[in-house]
Amino acid sequence: MWNLPNILAIFRVLLAPLFFYLILLAGNADSSGMVGAVHVSWINYFAALTFVIASVTDFFDGFIARSWNQITKFGGIIDPLADKMLTLAGFLGLMYIDRASPWAVYLILIREFFITGFRTVMVSENISVSASMAGKVKTVSQMFAIGFLTMGWSGGNFLLWLAVALTLYSGLEYILAYAKNHKKNAKATE
């Protein structure tokens, strides 16, 4: 359990609430852009830095686990949990401070919850649930959207809606893979 990939995932779990706190703190800026004695841009930078560090651990924990043959059951549970905690922190915080569309956040979160449950069913039926290329592109698009929205950069809303489209598409891929597997198994039992 205490290998480097799992430690990186746990670190990401710990960074998620810090990231959420910083986003909410940025939402407390007064009309001059100040939060206490600090300008909101500094809070945005620190929030974005926290998010980037957490996102980099997401890449490295998986890469190290595969390269060093340190894939564990605990890692299979904590890694996607850490990912969801980080994206939830970002999307909910950004929605709360009115930087992200509630509809976009709703669609992303509904897909994430549905597919998490759906993947559990797939695992129980011994169907492969490894991330597809669309799933990886979805994750990257969500990270870019969260990063741009955290910084308040132009293009953030476009990236958010692009992430919504890719998120829904990758969810559809899981459903189609499940249906294809069931169709194949039905033919095999005939």
C-alpha positions as CSV (number, residue, x, y, z in Angstrom):
1,M,0.0,0.0,0.0
2,W,2.8,2.5,0.8
3,N,4.4,2.7,-2.5
4,L,5.2,5.9,-4.4
5,P,2.2,5.9,-6.7
6,N,-0.2,5.5,-3.8
7,I,1.6,8.2,-1.8
8,L,1.2,10.6,-4.7
9,A,-2.6,9.7,-4.9
10,I,-3.0,10.4,-1.2
11,F,-1.1,13.6,-1.6
12,R,-3.7,14.6,-4.4
13,V,-6.5,13.7,-1.9
14,L,-5.0,16.2,0.5
15,L,-4.5,18.9,-2.1
16,A,-8.1,18.8,-3.2
17,P,-9.6,20.5,-0.1
18,L,-6.8,23.1,-0.2
19,F,-7.6,23.8,-3.8
20,F,-11.3,24.1,-3.0
21,Y,-10.6,26.5,-0.1
22,L,-8.4,28.7,-2.3
23,I,-11.1,29.0,-4.9
24,L,-13.7,29.9,-2.3
25,L,-11.2,32.4,-0.9
26,A,-10.8,34.0,-4.3
27,G,-14.6,34.4,-4.4
28,N,-14.4,36.7,-1.4
29,A,-12.6,39.5,-3.2
30,D,-14.0,42.9,-2.7
31,S,-14.7,45.4,-5.5
32,S,-11.0,46.4,-5.6
33,G,-10.0,42.8,-6.0
34,M,-8.6,42.4,-2.5
35,V,-9.1,39.6,-0.1
36,G,-7.9,41.1,3.1
37,A,-4.4,42.4,2.4
38,V,-3.9,40.1,-0.6
39,H,-4.9,40.8,-4.2
40,V,-7.2,38.1,-5.7
41,S,-4.7,37.4,-8.5
42,W,-2.2,36.0,-6.0
43,I,-4.9,33.7,-4.6
44,N,-5.8,32.6,-8.2
45,Y,-2.1,31.9,-8.8
46,F,-1.7,29.8,-5.7
47,A,-4.9,28.0,-6.4
48,A,-3.7,27.3,-10.0
49,L,-0.3,26.1,-8.7
50,T,-2.0,23.8,-6.2
51,F,-4.1,22.4,-9.0
52,V,-1.2,21.9,-11.4
53,I,0.8,20.1,-8.7
54,A,-2.2,17.8,-8.0
55,S,-2.7,17.2,-11.7
56,V,0.9,16.3,-12.2
57,T,0.7,13.7,-9.4
58,D,-2.2,12.2,-11.4
59,F,0.1,11.6,-14.4
60,F,3.1,10.4,-12.3
61,D,1.2,8.0,-10.0
62,G,-0.1,6.1,-13.0
63,F,3.1,6.2,-15.0
64,I,5.2,5.0,-12.0
65,A,2.7,2.3,-11.0
66,R,2.8,0.8,-14.6
67,S,6.6,1.3,-15.1
68,W,7.7,0.0,-11.7
69,N,5.0,-2.7,-11.6
70,Q,3.5,-1.2,-8.5
71,I,-0.2,-1.5,-9.4
72,T,-2.2,-2.3,-6.2
73,K,-5.9,-2.8,-5.3
74,F,-5.6,0.2,-3.0
75,G,-4.1,2.3,-5.9
76,G,-7.0,1.2,-8.1
77,I,-9.4,2.6,-5.5
78,I,-7.5,5.7,-4.3
79,D,-6.4,7.0,-7.7
80,P,-9.9,7.5,-9.3
81,L,-11.2,8.8,-5.9
82,A,-8.4,11.4,-5.8
83,D,-9.2,12.4,-9.4
84,K,-12.9,12.9,-8.5
85,M,-12.1,14.8,-5.4
86,L,-9.9,17.2,-7.3
87,T,-12.3,17.8,-10.2
88,L,-15.2,18.1,-7.7
89,A,-13.2,20.7,-5.7
90,G,-12.5,22.6,-8.9
91,F,-15.9,22.5,-10.6
92,L,-18.0,23.0,-7.4
93,G,-15.8,25.8,-6.2
94,L,-15.8,27.6,-9.5
95,M,-19.5,27.2,-9.8
96,Y,-20.0,28.6,-6.3
97,I,-18.0,31.7,-7.1
98,D,-19.8,32.1,-10.4
99,R,-16.9,31.3,-12.7
100,A,-18.4,28.1,-14.1
101,S,-21.9,27.4,-15.5
102,P,-24.0,25.3,-13.1
103,W,-25.4,23.4,-16.1
104,A,-21.9,22.4,-17.3
105,V,-20.9,21.4,-13.8
106,Y,-24.1,19.4,-13.4
107,L,-23.6,17.5,-16.7
108,I,-20.0,16.7,-15.8
109,L,-20.8,15.5,-12.3
110,I,-23.8,13.4,-13.3
111,R,-21.7,11.7,-15.9
112,E,-18.9,11.1,-13.4
113,F,-21.2,9.6,-10.8
114,F,-23.1,7.5,-13.3
115,I,-19.9,6.1,-14.9
116,T,-18.3,5.4,-11.5
117,G,-21.3,3.2,-10.6
118,F,-21.4,1.7,-14.1
119,R,-17.7,0.8,-13.9
120,T,-18.4,-1.0,-10.6
121,V,-21.0,-3.1,-12.5
122,M,-18.5,-3.7,-15.3
123,V,-15.8,-4.9,-12.8
124,S,-18.3,-7.2,-11.1
125,E,-18.9,-8.8,-14.5
126,N,-15.2,-9.0,-15.3
127,I,-15.4,-6.5,-18.1
128,S,-12.3,-4.4,-18.6
129,V,-12.7,-0.8,-17.3
130,S,-9.3,0.6,-18.1
131,A,-9.4,4.2,-19.3
132,S,-9.9,4.7,-23.0
133,M,-8.2,7.4,-25.0
134,A,-11.4,9.4,-24.9
135,G,-11.4,9.1,-21.1
136,K,-7.8,10.4,-21.0
137,V,-8.7,13.3,-23.4
138,K,-11.7,14.0,-21.2
139,T,-9.5,14.3,-18.1
140,V,-7.1,16.6,-19.8
141,S,-9.9,18.8,-21.1
142,Q,-11.4,19.1,-17.7
143,M,-8.0,20.0,-16.2
144,F,-7.5,22.7,-18.8
145,A,-11.0,24.1,-18.2
146,I,-10.5,24.2,-14.4
147,G,-7.1,25.8,-14.8
148,F,-8.4,28.5,-17.2
149,L,-11.4,29.2,-15.1
150,T,-9.4,29.3,-11.9
151,M,-7.1,32.0,-13.4
152,G,-10.1,33.8,-14.9
153,W,-8.5,33.6,-18.4
154,S,-10.5,34.1,-21.6
155,G,-11.5,30.9,-23.3
156,G,-12.3,29.2,-19.9
157,N,-16.0,28.9,-20.7
158,F,-15.3,27.5,-24.2
159,L,-12.9,24.9,-22.6
160,L,-15.6,24.1,-20.0
161,W,-18.2,23.3,-22.6
162,L,-15.6,21.4,-24.7
163,A,-14.9,19.4,-21.5
164,V,-18.7,18.7,-21.1
165,A,-18.9,17.4,-24.7
166,L,-15.8,15.1,-24.3
167,T,-17.0,14.0,-20.8
168,L,-20.4,12.9,-22.2
169,Y,-18.8,11.2,-25.2
170,S,-16.3,9.2,-23.1
171,G,-19.2,8.1,-20.9
172,L,-21.1,6.9,-24.0
173,E,-18.0,4.9,-24.9
174,Y,-18.3,2.9,-21.6
175,I,-22.0,2.2,-22.3
176,L,-21.3,1.0,-25.8
177,A,-18.4,-1.2,-24.6
178,Y,-20.7,-2.7,-22.0
179,A,-23.4,-3.3,-24.6
180,K,-20.9,-4.8,-27.1
181,N,-19.6,-7.2,-24.4
182,H,-23.1,-8.3,-23.5
183,K,-23.9,-8.9,-27.1
184,K,-20.7,-10.9,-27.6
185,N,-21.5,-13.0,-24.5
186,A,-25.0,-13.6,-25.6
187,K,-23.8,-15.0,-28.9
188,A,-21.2,-17.2,-27.1
189,T,-23.9,-18.8,-24.9
190,E,-26.2,-19.6,-27.9
